[in-house]
Amino acid sequence: MMKYLTTILLTISVLFQHCGYSQSQPDNKSGLSTMKKENNPVYSNTDSSKVNLSEEEWKKVLPAEVYYIARQKGTERPWSSKYETSKEIGTYYCAACGNPLFKSDTKFESGCGWPSFYEPISKTSVIYLEDKSHGMERTEVECGRCHAHLGHVFNDGPPPTGLRYCINGVILDFKKAQQAAEQYKKK
């Protein structure tokens, strides 16, 4: 009995080490369908200036599920994001500010329950912070433009980087490659 209990506890601790999660948020497979970009004055896929809004301002411009992840460092339930298994070609952006984060060709199936990437678009797309919460030592990943919490990065990813950016799908916005090209032509 004790050996069985030890095995269960070890399995649970390994799962939490790789990607912790909270089930207190609603299941949102629709991703950012509720994103009200027209009410968000800082949302832009091209502006790279730093964003500095108060928490009250963020509450006004972000849907509740995005605010929970971005500003309160929440985590969506595993396998609840439509982006976790998506194979569409395009670019993933920060849902809080529109900053380009990841290209779809760096996305891979990690099996952890969250969208996973092996490399951000640029060195300034994301920033890294030490995270010792929940009794673990991890590296948190935030948006390089607005400091929204995105997820965590781990050293168990595929070549060429060996990294796995485990990212909350709620904080991702996605544009198909064709949509982005058409938008660029209109400018």
Buried (B, 14 or more C-beta within 10 A) or exposed (E): EEEEEEEEEEEEEEBEBBBBBEEEBEEBEEBBEEBEBEEBEBBBBEEEEEBEBEEEBBEEBBBEBBBBBBBEBBBBBBBBBBBBEBEEEBBBBBBBBBBBBBBBEBBEEBEBBBBBBBBBBEEEBBBEEEBEEEEEEBBBBBBBBBBBBBBBBBEEBBEEBEBBBBBBBBBBBBBEBEEBEEEEEEE
